[in-house]
């Protein structure tokens, strides 16, 4: 753990240079899902079920799976049954894992995966016969304890990295007479109001999507890491510091007060909100790199959109490096161990992580590969907006460490729930008091951990978040 942070940073230093150079709930959900099932059932063919909610890469992945099922799968007696869920995925997968019915492999959710592991619903990859080939491609010292590694065993593997930017609708900016794009969160609020005022109800300056709790993480705190030096959890000090984001939260509250946020955000999910931006109805959105595929493939944008640097807290700019997030693709469900041949599940898992598949994903603007070897194989991506997401300003970036939220216990609401309630007007206290209370509750949970545990989530001295 103490060596992995520096090692991954050095690897991605080379990558940056390369880039710059070039139940009933389950049953109900099953009615809404999209899946790939190729070929007739055959008693000699083992079906491996895989669940995900990665809708932005769905068309490419399904084509890859169809080819697998018709070639490698036929040769080896394997058929992948692949399902993509919508915004109900978190509920569906957690219910399925608890009931030990559902997929063999599933996309782990950062907010609940530690709980899945602790409950025994997810099992180590090594439990699958034949998994050594995949595991050997990763140095365990480079993996995150509390994310990929639990109890000394590997439960999932990093697939890609996520970077964060701001995207603006240039058409709405031009209509509002705004020629300089926002540099700070104060600018975001001001420009959002101008866009809303001139649009007369046809468009709004900003969107929120409270039905997708992950947007709180990505579109508020992760996108602001270069201003905060952390993403809510500060690995350098080993403490929660959500209150550092008070100026950001106050500006978002201000946009709500101004009427600049697209209406219905309390009951809106991320796909619905992003579809509104694609339709030209929103002026400013925060985004992760996967949103490039959202706005080019999933909901092709009808507006002229431009990728910009994230807004800073104030005019002094960034004091810290951009933080990029290592993201896992698939984990192994307990149910998989009941399979006739677990080596076939391992074969599917390895295929999903195959460099050749990820090369295609990278070139189509869907993923920044975690492993540099993939970039050595890939050509330059021509997808709109992709270059801006994979080129880090002045090469100032750091790979974020794991958040211990999955191993602590605390009173009250989670960080996501607290901030959503705050932005919904659910507290009598002001924002500063609410965020300070959130930090206090979470840090009390940290204080209950043994030093040996918490030290795994504290950055080594070599981990530098300040800009060079």
Secondary structure, DSSP 8 states (H G I E B T S, - for coil): -TTHHHHHHHHHHHHHHHHHH--HHHHHHHTT-EEE--S---TTSEEEEEEE--GGGHHHHHHHHHHHHHTHHHHHTEEEEEEE--TTHHHHHHHHHHHT-S-SEE---TTTHHHHHHTTSEE-GGGSTTTHHHHTTS-GGGS-BTTTEETTEE-EEEEEEE-EEEEEEHHHHHHTT--S---BHHHHHHHHHHHHHHHTTS-EEE---TTSTHHHIIIIIGGGHHHHSSSSEETTTTEE-GGGGHHHHHHHHHHHHHT-B-TTGGG--HHHHHHHHHTT-EEEEEEETTHHHIIIIIS--SS-EEEE---BSSTT--SB-EEEEEEEEEEEEGGGGGSS-HHHHHHHHHHHT-HHHHHHHHHTTS-EESSHHHHHH------TTHHHHHS-GGG-EEE----GGGT---SS--HHHHHHHHHTT--SS-HHHHHHHHHHHHHHHHHTS-HHHHGGGS--TT---B--
